[in-house]
Amino acid sequence: MSARVLVVDDEPQIRRFLRISLAANGYAVGEAETADEGIAAARAAPPDLVILDLGLPDRDGQEVISEIRGFSTVPILVLSVRADEFDKVEALDRGATDYVVKPFGIAELMARVRAALRARAPALEVVTAGAVTVDLSRRVVRRDGAEVRLSKKEWELLAMFARHPDHVLTHRQILKEVWGPAHVDDTAYLRVYVNQLRQKLEADPAQPALLVNDPGVGYRLRTGE
């Protein structure tokens, strides 16, 4: 059965483009042109993925993210002309799965759709990123088959990335989960530990290919799938 994608955007030409592109890639598509219609559609017939514009005529899309998160864990992929770092961070902190700035390439968008839908799939016990494997149940990390020794905090950080492969996690999300609510602004902690993980896992820590940075927003574990 094909995955169902709900597109919430007030521009008819964007909805048409997305409908054609998604259908050509095997997805079933539903549409809504306002925030209230989108929320109602997500409640009435829960989709596998929501593609959401922020600039809706009746309510801001940021509010839609929060409201949907009140009743659903469905992945939310934001498509917006807003390229400001603040908007990206707010959307991700409210619960968006990913954020793509308009205009966008269809190949990139389809890759983001596939990655977002993987978040809907049952959690993997073993995550592979390049030459690195992370066994979440056994708490074992290997690079090129050799076990990599990690500190407790390094493991907690890597495990969080592995539970959300290919998804941007904001600095605040990571710091809150790994270090606790009192440390959500202590980005220096995060930078130090990410660098330590890169030294142990990356082929070239100076040019990271696995633990990649989204400047001003956060980090993601890139699996290359």
N, CA, C and O of each residue as an XYZ file, in Angstrom:
900
protein
N       0.848     -1.198      0.000
C       0.000      0.000      0.000
C       0.881      1.244      0.000
O       1.818      1.338      0.792
N       0.586      2.203     -0.885
C       1.423      3.392     -1.002
C       1.220      4.318      0.186
O       0.130      4.401      0.752
N       2.291      5.014      0.554
C       2.211      5.975      1.647
C       1.340      7.153      1.223
O       1.341      7.555      0.059
N       0.598      7.696      2.182
C      -0.294      8.820      1.900
C       0.327     10.107      2.429
O       0.705     10.195      3.597
N       0.427     11.106      1.550
C       1.038     12.387      1.893
C      -0.029     13.477      1.850
O      -0.746     13.614      0.859
N      -0.129     14.245      2.922
C      -1.046     15.383      2.977
C      -0.256     16.656      2.715
O       0.670     16.980      3.459
N      -0.621     17.386      1.650
C       0.041     18.637      1.287
C      -0.826     19.798      1.764
O      -1.988     19.914      1.373
N      -0.257     20.657      2.613
C      -0.983     21.823      3.130
C      -0.273     23.072      2.625
O       0.773     23.457      3.147
N      -0.851     23.703      1.602
C      -0.239     24.874      0.968
C      -1.346     25.671      0.291
O      -2.232     25.091     -0.336
N      -1.303     26.995      0.413
C      -2.376     27.812     -0.157
C      -2.150     28.169     -1.622
O      -3.024     28.773     -2.243
N      -0.997     27.812     -2.191
C      -0.721     28.136     -3.589
C      -1.120     26.961     -4.488
O      -0.511     25.894     -4.408
N      -2.142     27.144     -5.350
C      -2.615     26.038     -6.196
C      -1.520     25.446     -7.075
O      -1.482     24.233     -7.282
N      -0.621     26.299     -7.599
C       0.418     25.786     -8.491
C       1.422     24.917     -7.746
O       1.939     23.948     -8.303
N       1.701     25.258     -6.484
C       2.602     24.431     -5.680
C       1.937     23.096     -5.359
O       2.571     22.045     -5.450
N       0.662     23.139     -4.983
C      -0.049     21.890     -4.685
C      -0.093     20.994     -5.918
O       0.104     19.782     -5.819
N      -0.351     21.594     -7.081
C      -0.416     20.799     -8.313
C       0.941     20.169     -8.615
O       1.022     18.988     -8.953
N       2.008     20.962     -8.490
C       3.359     20.450     -8.744
C       3.693     19.305     -7.794
O       4.229     18.279     -8.212
N       3.372     19.485     -6.516
C       3.660     18.440     -5.535
C       2.794     17.207     -5.776
O       3.273     16.079     -5.652
N       1.531     17.413     -6.118
C       0.643     16.278     -6.382
C       1.176     15.423     -7.526
O       1.226     14.198     -7.421
N       1.574     16.076     -8.622
C       2.088     15.348     -9.785
C       3.400     14.642     -9.441
O       3.591     13.476     -9.787
N       4.303     15.352     -8.759
C       5.616     14.788     -8.434
C       5.501     13.621     -7.462
O       6.156     12.594     -7.638
N       4.674     13.778     -6.441
C       4.506     12.710     -5.454
C       3.819     11.494     -6.074
O       4.219     10.357     -5.828
N       2.787     11.740     -6.878
C       2.084     10.633     -7.527
C       3.016      9.868     -8.460
O       2.943      8.642     -8.549
N       3.898     10.597     -9.159
C       4.845      9.947    -10.069
C       5.826      9.059     -9.322
O       6.414      8.148     -9.904
N       6.003      9.326     -8.024
C       6.893      8.509     -7.198
C       6.129      7.490     -6.354
O       6.683      6.889     -5.434
N       4.854      7.305     -6.679
C       4.093      6.230     -6.060
C       3.345      6.575     -4.792
O       2.864      5.676     -4.101
N       3.232      7.869     -4.462
C       2.541      8.259     -3.235
C       1.097      8.659     -3.521
O       0.796      9.218     -4.576
N       0.209      8.371     -2.577
C      -1.156      8.881     -2.629
C      -1.148     10.266     -1.991
O      -0.476     10.480     -0.982
N      -1.889     11.206     -2.570
C      -1.783     12.600     -2.142
C      -3.143     13.162     -1.749
O      -4.124     13.014     -2.478
N      -3.188     13.814     -0.580
C      -4.338     14.593     -0.157
C      -3.920     16.050     -0.094
O      -2.732     16.349      0.024
N      -4.888     16.966     -0.171
C      -4.551     18.387     -0.219
C      -5.419     19.205      0.728
O      -6.567     18.858      1.010
N      -4.835     20.311      1.216
C      -5.562     21.307      2.003
C      -4.917     22.651      1.721
O      -3.703     22.732      1.538
N      -5.732     23.725      1.686
C      -5.165     25.034      1.356
C      -5.151     26.003      2.525
O      -4.659     27.123      2.382
N      -5.677     25.605      3.681
C      -5.613     26.453      4.869
C      -5.133     25.627      6.055
O      -5.104     24.397      6.010
N      -4.758     26.332      7.115
C      -4.302     25.658      8.327
C      -5.410     24.795      8.923
O      -5.189     23.633      9.265
N      -6.603     25.374      9.045
C      -7.700     24.637      9.663
C      -8.088     23.408      8.841
O      -8.392     22.355      9.400
N      -8.078     23.545      7.501
C      -8.377     22.391      6.647
C      -7.314     21.308      6.812
O      -7.627     20.118      6.847
N      -6.056     21.731      6.913
C      -4.972     20.770      7.069
C      -5.066     20.006      8.379
O      -4.891     18.788      8.405
N      -5.346     20.723      9.473
C      -5.476     20.073     10.783
C      -6.651     19.102     10.772
O      -6.547     17.982     11.273
N      -7.777     19.543     10.194
C      -8.961     18.677     10.128
C      -8.673     17.429      9.302
O      -9.085     16.329      9.672
N      -7.967     17.596      8.183
C      -7.647     16.450      7.328
C      -6.708     15.479      8.034
O      -6.850     14.263      7.904
N      -5.748     16.021      8.783
C      -4.809     15.159      9.511
C      -5.516     14.366     10.607
O      -5.103     13.254     10.936
N      -6.581     14.935     11.172
C      -7.363     14.223     12.189
C      -8.277     13.174     11.556
O      -8.371     12.044     12.035
N      -8.946     13.566     10.475
C      -9.982     12.714      9.887
C      -9.406     11.485      9.195
O      -9.954     10.389      9.314
N      -8.306     11.662      8.476
C      -7.690     10.553      7.738
C      -6.183     10.657      7.926
O      -5.489     11.187      7.059
N      -5.667     10.160      9.046
C      -4.251     10.353      9.379
C      -3.311      9.938      8.247
O      -3.319      8.782      7.825
N      -2.503     10.876      7.756
C      -1.562     10.568      6.670
C      -0.285      9.939      7.217
O      -0.085      9.854      8.429
N       0.570      9.502      6.302
C       1.888      8.993      6.682
C       2.922     10.108      6.743
O       3.973      9.961      7.367
N       2.608     11.236      6.082
C       3.516     12.382      6.053
C       2.706     13.636      5.761
O       1.776     13.609      4.953
N       3.062     14.738      6.422
C       2.474     16.044      6.123
C       3.556     16.930      5.528
O       4.630     17.084      6.109
N       3.269     17.518      4.358
C       4.135     18.548      3.782
C       3.429     19.874      4.019
O       2.311     20.080      3.547
N       4.078     20.770      4.749
C       3.410     21.957      5.280
C       4.120     23.244      4.893
O       5.328     23.385      5.087
N       3.355     24.184      4.342
C       3.847     25.548      4.119
C       3.585     26.354      5.391
O       2.587     26.128      6.075
N       4.467     27.283      5.706
C       4.269     28.098      6.911
C       3.382     29.311      6.659
O       2.704     29.778      7.574
N       3.377     29.829      5.427
C       2.641     31.056      5.128
C       1.215     30.794      4.695
O       0.861     31.033      3.540
N       0.394     30.305      5.609
C      -0.993     29.979      5.292
C      -1.894     31.184      5.569
O      -1.547     32.031      6.393
N      -3.046     31.276      4.893
C      -3.853     32.498      4.985
C      -4.576     32.690      6.315
O      -4.831     33.827      6.713
N      -4.912     31.602      7.013
C      -5.713     31.746      8.230
C      -4.896     31.689      9.514
O      -5.234     32.353     10.494
N      -3.817     30.896      9.518
C      -2.978     30.772     10.705
C      -1.553     30.497     10.270
O      -1.311     29.982      9.178
N      -0.613     30.845     11.132
C       0.782     30.575     10.804
C       1.050     29.078     10.886
O       0.531     28.384     11.760
N       1.873     28.594      9.954
C       2.180     27.173      9.918
C       2.865     26.658     11.170
O       2.750     25.477     11.496
N       3.581     27.534     11.882
C       4.214     27.104     13.132
C       3.158     26.614     14.125
O       3.383     25.646     14.851
N       2.003     27.290     14.151
C       0.917     26.863     15.036
C       0.370     25.505     14.608
O      -0.027     24.693     15.444
N       0.353     25.269     13.300
C      -0.152     23.994     12.787
C       0.732     22.844     13.268
O       0.233     21.785     13.649
N       2.053     23.061     13.246
C       2.970     22.021     13.735
C       2.626     21.663     15.173
O       2.484     20.488     15.511
N       2.492     22.684     16.021
C       2.198     22.435     17.436
C       0.864     21.727     17.615
O       0.744     20.821     18.439
N      -0.146     22.141     16.840
C      -1.468     21.533     17.015
C      -1.471     20.077     16.558
O      -2.038     19.216     17.232
N      -0.843     19.799     15.421
C      -0.775     18.405     14.962
C      -0.003     17.554     15.963
O      -0.365     16.406     16.221
N       1.063     18.121     16.525
C       1.842     17.370     17.511
C       1.024     17.060     18.770
O       1.383     16.175     19.547
N      -0.063     17.786     18.962
C      -0.916     17.518     20.114
C      -1.698     16.225     19.994
O      -2.173     15.696     20.999
N      -1.844     15.697     18.756
C      -2.618     14.462     18.590
C      -1.958     13.437     17.675
O      -2.511     12.356     17.471
N      -0.780     13.753     17.116
C      -0.170     12.829     16.163
C       1.348     12.937     16.175
O       1.911     13.997     16.448
N       2.001     11.810     15.871
C       3.458     11.788     15.711
C       3.851     11.730     14.237
O       5.007     11.451     13.918
N       2.903     11.990     13.335
C       3.179     11.922     11.902
C       4.370     12.822     11.540
O       4.454     13.942     12.044
N       5.288     12.363     10.685
C       6.381     13.237     10.245
C       5.837     14.470      9.531
O       4.898     14.376      8.741
N       6.430     15.620      9.814
C       6.029     16.887      9.192
C       7.238     17.480      8.478
O       8.255     17.788      9.100
N       7.112     17.632      7.166
C       8.162     18.225      6.342
C       7.724     19.635      5.967
O       6.740     19.810      5.248
N       8.446     20.634      6.447
C       8.102     22.027      6.170
C       8.714     22.457      4.841
O       9.897     22.230      4.585
N       7.888     23.083      3.996
C       8.348     23.731      2.764
C       8.015     25.208      2.907
O       6.844     25.564      3.039
N       9.020     26.071      2.883
C       8.739     27.484      3.131
C       9.748     28.382      2.436
O      10.897     28.000      2.218
N       9.294     29.594      2.089
C      10.211     30.602      1.549
C      11.030     31.234      2.665
O      12.006     31.933      2.397
N      10.643     30.996      3.906
C      11.362     31.583      5.038
C      12.693     30.850      5.231
O      12.727     29.698      5.663
N      13.771     31.536      4.904
C      15.097     30.917      4.995
C      15.824     31.302      6.276
O      16.955     30.872      6.505
N      15.174     32.113      7.113
C      15.824     32.587      8.329
C      16.067     31.439      9.306
O      15.221     30.563      9.485
N      17.230     31.467      9.924
C      17.608     30.435     10.887
C      16.592     30.315     12.020
O      16.295     29.210     12.473
N      16.059     31.445     12.479
C      15.100     31.430     13.586
C      13.868     30.607     13.237
O      13.386     29.830     14.061
N      13.350     30.775     12.006
C      12.158     30.032     11.599
C      12.433     28.533     11.535
O      11.594     27.726     11.936
N      13.610     28.163     11.030
C      13.969     26.744     10.960
C      14.025     26.130     12.353
O      13.455     25.067     12.599
N      14.717     26.811     13.257
C      14.869     26.280     14.613
C      13.516     26.178     15.305
O      13.230     25.180     15.967
N      12.680     27.209     15.155
C      11.362     27.171     15.800
C      10.531     26.004     15.280
O       9.898     25.292     16.061
N      10.532     25.806     13.957
C       9.747     24.712     13.378
C      10.229     23.358     13.891
O       9.418     22.507     14.255
N      11.537     23.158     13.920
C      12.082     21.883     14.383
C      11.830     21.693     15.875
O      11.518     20.587     16.315
N      11.964     22.760     16.654
C      11.700     22.654     18.087
C      10.229     22.367     18.376
O       9.904     21.715     19.369
N       9.344     22.851     17.514
C       7.908     22.587     17.700
C       7.531     21.160     17.303
O       6.452     20.678     17.647
N       8.433     20.485     16.572
C       8.160     19.094     16.233
C       8.223     18.743     14.767
O       7.918     17.610     14.396
N       8.618     19.699     13.903
C       8.789     19.363     12.487
C       9.927     18.361     12.335
O      10.888     18.373     13.103
N       9.804     17.497     11.336
C      10.815     16.474     11.086
C      11.954     17.012     10.240
O      13.110     16.636     10.434
N      11.628     17.894      9.299
C      12.644     18.443      8.398
C      12.133     19.775      7.862
O      10.959     20.112      8.013
N      13.038     20.529      7.232
C      12.707     21.881      6.768
C      13.417     22.106      5.441
O      14.642     22.009      5.363
N      12.649     22.405      4.399
C      13.198     22.653      3.067
C      12.775     24.049      2.624
O      11.601     24.408      2.713
N      13.738     24.831      2.146
C      13.460     26.206      1.727
C      13.066     26.232      0.251
O      13.718     25.606     -0.585
N      11.986     26.966     -0.063
C      11.591     27.199     -1.451
C      12.495     28.271     -2.061
O      12.901     29.192     -1.351
N      12.823     28.182     -3.353
C      12.522     27.085     -4.278
C      13.391     25.868     -3.976
O      14.460     25.988     -3.378
N      12.923     24.708     -4.393
C      13.602     23.461     -4.071
C      13.698     22.591     -5.320
O      12.909     22.736     -6.254
N      14.666     21.691     -5.323
C      14.794     20.723     -6.405
C      13.969     19.494     -6.083
O      13.923     19.063     -4.931
N      13.317     18.922     -7.086
C      12.427     17.790     -6.828
C      13.201     16.563     -6.359
O      12.687     15.787     -5.554
N      14.432     16.370     -6.848
C      15.220     15.212     -6.409
C      15.527     15.316     -4.917
O      15.414     14.336     -4.181
N      15.919     16.523     -4.476
C      16.186     16.717     -3.050
C      14.914     16.518     -2.234
O      14.938     15.881     -1.181
N      13.804     17.066     -2.723
C      12.552     16.936     -1.983
C      12.159     15.474     -1.822
O      11.765     15.060     -0.732
N      12.259     14.684     -2.890
C      11.887     13.272     -2.795
C      12.802     12.526     -1.822
O      12.357     11.619     -1.118
N      14.080     12.909     -1.785
C      14.996     12.295     -0.818
C      14.573     12.643      0.607
O      14.624     11.796      1.499
N      14.155     13.895      0.819
C      13.692     14.310      2.152
C      12.390     13.592      2.516
O      12.185     13.224      3.673
N      11.515     13.395      1.530
C      10.265     12.661      1.773
C      10.571     11.233      2.207
O       9.995     10.736      3.175
N      11.481     10.572      1.488
C      11.833      9.194      1.854
C      12.426      9.134      3.258
O      12.106      8.236      4.037
N      13.296     10.101      3.576
C      13.906     10.126      4.908
C      12.851     10.363      5.983
O      12.891      9.734      7.040
N      11.908     11.265      5.721
C      10.855     11.545      6.701
C       9.969     10.326      6.916
O       9.558     10.047      8.042
N       9.673      9.602      5.850
C       8.837      8.409      5.979
C       9.555      7.297      6.736
O       8.917      6.474      7.392
N      10.880      7.276      6.644
C      11.619      6.281      7.434
C      11.427      6.520      8.925
O      11.493      5.585      9.723
N      11.187      7.780      9.298
C      10.949      8.090     10.709
C       9.654      7.460     11.197
O       9.469      7.246     12.395
N       8.752      7.161     10.254
C       7.466      6.548     10.584
C       7.596      5.040     10.764
O       6.757      4.398     11.396
N       8.675      4.485     10.191
C       8.877      3.039     10.244
C       9.307      2.614     11.645
O       9.783      3.443     12.422
N       9.145      1.327     11.979
C       9.614      0.846     13.282
C      11.094      1.158     13.475
O      11.886      1.070     12.537
N      11.450      1.519     14.686
C      12.829      1.904     14.970
C      13.789      0.749     14.691
O      13.510     -0.403     15.023
N      14.913      1.078     14.081
C      15.934      0.079     13.804
C      16.786     -0.148     15.044
O      17.074      0.787     15.790
N      17.185     -1.393     15.258
C      18.088     -1.676     16.366
C      19.534     -1.446     15.960
O      20.376     -1.116     16.795
N      19.822     -1.624     14.660
C      21.171     -1.389     14.156
C      21.093     -0.358     13.036
O      20.385     -0.554     12.048
N      21.821      0.733     13.199
C      21.835      1.817     12.213
C      23.221      1.871     11.583
O      24.233      1.844     12.283
N      23.256      1.948     10.255
C      24.525      1.992      9.534
C      24.684      3.343      8.859
O      23.779      3.822      8.176
N      25.850      3.950      9.060
C      26.186      5.226      8.423
C      27.609      5.096      7.889
O      28.575      5.170      8.647
N      27.727      4.903      6.585
C      29.047      4.684      6.015
C      29.677      3.430      6.584
O      29.078      2.356      6.551
N      30.887      3.565      7.108
C      31.603      2.419      7.675
C      31.265      2.188      9.142
O      31.834      1.302      9.781
N      30.336      2.985      9.679
C      29.995      2.918     11.104
C      28.661      2.213     11.302
O      27.693      2.499     10.597
N      28.607      1.291     12.262
C      27.351      0.661     12.662
C      27.114      0.943     14.141
O      28.028      0.872     14.961
N      25.863      1.266     14.458
C      25.471      1.554     15.837
C      24.398      0.549     16.230
O      23.287      0.580     15.700
N      24.730     -0.339     17.154
C      23.785     -1.339     17.651
C      23.165     -0.774     18.927
O      23.784     -0.786     19.991
N      21.924     -0.278     18.803
C      21.289      0.412     19.922
C      20.921     -0.532     21.056
O      20.980     -0.144     22.223
N      20.543     -1.758     20.736
C      20.138     -2.685     21.793
C      21.338     -3.209     22.576
O      21.254     -3.397     23.790
N      22.455     -3.445     21.889
C      23.656     -3.975     22.551
C      24.619     -2.877     22.992
O      25.598     -3.143     23.688
N      24.333     -1.632     22.579
C      25.185     -0.485     22.919
C      26.615     -0.699     22.423
O      27.586     -0.480     23.147
N      26.712     -1.135     21.160
C      28.014     -1.396     20.551
C      28.144     -0.561     19.279
O      27.222     -0.499     18.465
N      29.306      0.083     19.121
C      29.601      0.877     17.929
C      30.824      0.282     17.249
O      31.827     -0.014     17.899
N      30.730      0.109     15.930
C      31.869     -0.407     15.177
C      32.160      0.500     13.990
O      31.257      1.075     13.383
N      33.444      0.609     13.678
C      33.882      1.321     12.478
C      34.788      0.385     11.697
O      35.814     -0.069     12.204
N      34.403      0.098     10.457
C      35.130     -0.875      9.631
C      35.277     -2.207     10.363
O      36.295     -2.887     10.233
N      34.253     -2.573     11.133
C      34.247     -3.857     11.824
C      34.906     -3.863     13.182
O      34.708     -4.801     13.953
N      35.690     -2.838     13.501
C      36.385     -2.782     14.789
C      35.552     -1.993     15.796
O      35.001     -0.941     15.472
N      35.468     -2.514     17.021
C      34.667     -1.836     18.037
C      35.296     -0.500     18.424
O      36.514     -0.385     18.564
N      34.438      0.506     18.594
C      34.874      1.848     18.986
C      34.435      2.088     20.424
O      33.258      1.942     20.753
N      35.375      2.453     21.268
C      35.068      2.724     22.670
C      34.577      4.165     22.822
O      35.226      5.107     22.369
N      33.421      4.317     23.468
C      32.854      5.640     23.702
C      32.629      5.853     25.191
O      32.390      4.907     25.940
N      32.710      7.114     25.606
C      32.337      7.451     26.977
C      30.810      7.389     27.095
O      30.107      7.297     26.089
N      30.312      7.438     28.319
C      28.862      7.379     28.548
C      28.150      8.508     27.806
O      27.129      8.276     27.158
N      28.677      9.717     27.895
C      28.025     10.858     27.260
C      28.153     10.788     25.742
O      27.220     11.162     25.031
N      29.285     10.320     25.236
C      29.434     10.141     23.786
C      28.406      9.138     23.269
O      27.802      9.346     22.216
N      28.208      8.040     24.020
C      27.221      7.051     23.601
C      25.810      7.641     23.597
O      25.057      7.434     22.645
N      25.452      8.365     24.641
C      24.111      8.951     24.721
C      23.858      9.895     23.545
O      22.763      9.922     22.984
N      24.877     10.661     23.183
C      24.744     11.593     22.066
C      24.606     10.846     20.743
O      23.718     11.150     19.946
N      25.478      9.873     20.507
C      25.412      9.113     19.258
C      24.112      8.320     19.165
O      23.525      8.218     18.087
N      23.659      7.761     20.281
C      22.409      6.994     20.273
C      21.231      7.876     19.892
O      20.321      7.425     19.196
N      21.236      9.132     20.339
C      20.155     10.039     19.961
C      20.158     10.277     18.454
O      19.105     10.261     17.816
N      21.347     10.498     17.885
C      21.435     10.661     16.431
C      20.957      9.399     15.714
O      20.242      9.479     14.715
N      21.356      8.238     16.227
C      21.018      6.970     15.572
C      19.524      6.676     15.632
O      18.986      6.012     14.745
N      18.856      7.161     16.662
C      17.405      6.963     16.748
C      16.645      7.875     15.791
O      15.456      7.675     15.543
N      17.345      8.886     15.253
C      16.720      9.826     14.312
C      17.622     10.005     13.086
O      18.026     11.129     12.789
N      17.945      8.933     12.375
C      18.888      9.050     11.257
C      18.360      9.964     10.159
O      17.176      9.942      9.823
N      19.270     10.771      9.605
C      18.974     11.664      8.478
C      18.023     12.799      8.837
O      17.456     13.431      7.946
N      17.843     13.065     10.114
C      16.971     14.157     10.529
C      17.747     15.180     11.345
O      18.545     14.830     12.215
N      17.497     16.448     11.048
C      18.155     17.512     11.799
C      17.592     17.553     13.215
O      16.379     17.627     13.410
N      18.477     17.504     14.189
C      18.112     17.689     15.590
C      18.674     19.032     16.023
O      19.864     19.290     15.845
N      17.839     19.884     16.584
C      18.315     21.212     16.969
C      19.221     21.118     18.191
O      19.187     20.147     18.947
N      20.031     22.161     18.357
C      20.917     22.209     19.520
C      20.124     22.036     20.814
O      20.532     21.286     21.701
N      18.995     22.726     20.918
C      18.194     22.663     22.146
C      17.617     21.267     22.369
O      17.592     20.782     23.501
N      17.152     20.616     21.299
C      16.618     19.261     21.435
C      17.682     18.311     21.973
O      17.424     17.521     22.882
N      18.875     18.399     21.403
C      19.958     17.498     21.810
C      20.380     17.776     23.249
O      20.496     16.858     24.061
N      20.606     19.052     23.554
C      21.073     19.403     24.893
C      20.047     19.035     25.963
O      20.415     18.584     27.047
N      18.770     19.226     25.664
C      17.731     18.898     26.642
C      17.710     17.406     26.931
O      17.589     17.000     28.086
N      17.828     16.575     25.878
C      17.737     15.129     26.082
C      19.008     14.549     26.693
O      18.934     13.690     27.572
N      20.167     15.007     26.240
C      21.425     14.388     26.671
C      21.970     15.008     27.954
O      22.498     14.299     28.810
N      21.844     16.340     28.091
C      22.396     17.014     29.270
C      21.334     17.479     30.265
O      21.652     17.760     31.421
N      20.075     17.562     29.828
C      19.005     17.980     30.724
C      18.546     19.404     30.460
O      19.278     20.189     29.857
N      17.320     19.749     30.912
C      16.723     21.062     30.627
C      17.553     22.247     31.095
O      17.454     23.332     30.520
N      18.361     22.064     32.118
C      19.153     23.181     32.639
C      20.297     23.571     31.708
O      20.942     24.598     31.918
N      20.558     22.752     30.669
C      21.723     22.985     29.813
C      21.356     23.267     28.359
O      22.192     23.104     27.470
N      20.107     23.692     28.103
C      19.676     23.853     26.713
C      20.428     24.954     25.967
O      20.387     24.998     24.737
N      21.107     25.831     26.680
C      21.861     26.902     26.018
C      23.368     26.648     26.015
O      24.136     27.486     25.543
N      23.793     25.501     26.536
C      25.228     25.217     26.655
C      25.757     24.544     25.388
O      26.159     23.381     25.414
N      25.751     25.282     24.292
C      26.152     24.702     23.007
C      27.629     24.316     22.975
O      28.036     23.498     22.150
N      28.433     24.899     23.863
C      29.855     24.534     23.900
C      30.018     23.059     24.259
O      30.881     22.380     23.702
N      29.187     22.547     25.196
C      29.223     21.126     25.540
C      29.012     20.283     24.287
O      29.759     19.346     24.004
N      27.979     20.645     23.557
C      27.600     19.864     22.380
C      28.710     19.879     21.336
O      29.047     18.839     20.769
N      29.270     21.039     21.085
C      30.323     21.158     20.073
C      31.524     20.287     20.432
O      32.101     19.636     19.561
N      31.902     20.272     21.703
C      33.046     19.469     22.150
C      32.787     17.983     21.917
O      33.651     17.275     21.400
N      31.600     17.510     22.298
C      31.318     16.080     22.184
C      31.094     15.643     20.743
O      31.454     14.525     20.375
N      30.508     16.507     19.924
C      30.387     16.179     18.500
C      31.774     16.041     17.885
O      32.018     15.122     17.103
N      32.675     16.939     18.229
C      34.042     16.854     17.710
C      34.737     15.575     18.179
O      35.493     14.965     17.423
N      34.482     15.169     19.425
C      35.076     13.927     19.922
C      34.546     12.723     19.144
O      35.307     11.819     18.798
N      33.251     12.713     18.872
C      32.684     11.615     18.082
C      33.255     11.603     16.671
O      33.544     10.539     16.123
N      33.416     12.771     16.088
C      33.987     12.835     14.737
C      35.403     12.264     14.714
O      35.777     11.572     13.768
N      36.184     12.547     15.739
C      37.544     12.023     15.797
C      37.539     10.493     15.806
O      38.448      9.861     15.267
N      36.523      9.908     16.415
C      36.471      8.453     16.542
C      35.771      7.760     15.373
O      36.024      6.586     15.105
N      34.887      8.488     14.675
C      34.035      7.829     13.683
C      34.279      8.250     12.240
O      34.062      7.456     11.325
N      34.722      9.469     12.021
C      34.856      9.985     10.663
C      36.177      9.553     10.025
O      37.198      9.449     10.705
N      36.149      9.304      8.720
C      37.385      9.025      7.988
C      38.276     10.259      7.980
O      39.498     10.153      8.088
N      37.651     11.440      7.848
C      38.377     12.708      7.898
C      37.595     13.650      8.810
O      36.660     14.307      8.354
N      37.961     13.727     10.089
C      37.206     14.560     11.033
C      37.111     16.027     10.623
O      36.169     16.718     11.011
N      38.076     16.509      9.844
C      38.046     17.906      9.407
C      37.011     18.134      8.309
O      36.582     19.264      8.080
N      36.610     17.053      7.627
C      35.586     17.126      6.577
C      34.519     16.071      6.882
O      34.424     15.067      6.176
N      33.722     16.289      7.921
C      32.787     15.249      8.370
C      31.743     14.895      7.321
O      31.145     15.768      6.694
N      31.539     13.590      7.144
C      30.550     13.093      6.187
C      29.386     12.403      6.879
O      28.353     12.159      6.256
N      29.540     12.082      8.168
C      28.499     11.355      8.899
C      27.751     12.267      9.867
O      26.530     12.392      9.779
N      28.463     12.896     10.777
C      27.851     13.842     11.714
C      27.974     15.232     11.105
O      28.989     15.909     11.269
N      26.928     15.645     10.403
C      27.010     16.884      9.631
C      26.256     18.005     10.333
O      25.272     17.780     11.039
N      26.745     19.203     10.117
C      26.229     20.393     10.781
C      25.263     21.144      9.875
O      25.537     21.340      8.691
N      24.132     21.563     10.436
C      23.244     22.506      9.758
C      23.464     23.829     10.478
O      22.895     24.037     11.550
N      24.277     24.737      9.920
C      24.752     25.914     10.654
C      23.648     26.695     11.356
O      22.642     27.070     10.754
N      23.867     26.928     12.643
C      22.931     27.698     13.436
C      21.691     26.945     13.860
O      20.883     27.470     14.625
N      21.522     25.715     13.375
C      20.301     24.949     13.653
C      20.606     23.721     14.497
O      20.080     23.582     15.601
N      21.458     22.820     13.987
C      21.748     21.600     14.725
C      22.604     20.647     13.917
O      23.393     21.068     13.071
N      22.444     19.350     14.186
C      23.240     18.309     13.537
C      22.328     17.182     13.072
O      21.201     17.030     13.542
N      22.856     16.389     12.123
C      22.156     15.173     11.716
C      23.176     14.068     11.476
O      24.326     14.330     11.122
N      22.735     12.827     11.677
C      23.542     11.664     11.320
C      23.142     11.267      9.910
O      22.012     10.836      9.680
N      24.058     11.410      8.969
C      23.756     11.122      7.570
C      24.103      9.669      7.267
O      25.259      9.260      7.374
N      23.090      8.897      6.888
C      23.315      7.486      6.585
C      23.590      7.254      5.112
O      24.140      6.218      4.739
N      23.211      8.219      4.258
C      23.449      8.067      2.830
C      22.420      7.224      2.136
O      22.581      6.901      0.959
N      21.330      6.845      2.853
C      20.294      6.016      2.234
C      19.333      6.881      1.441
O      18.388      6.365      0.844
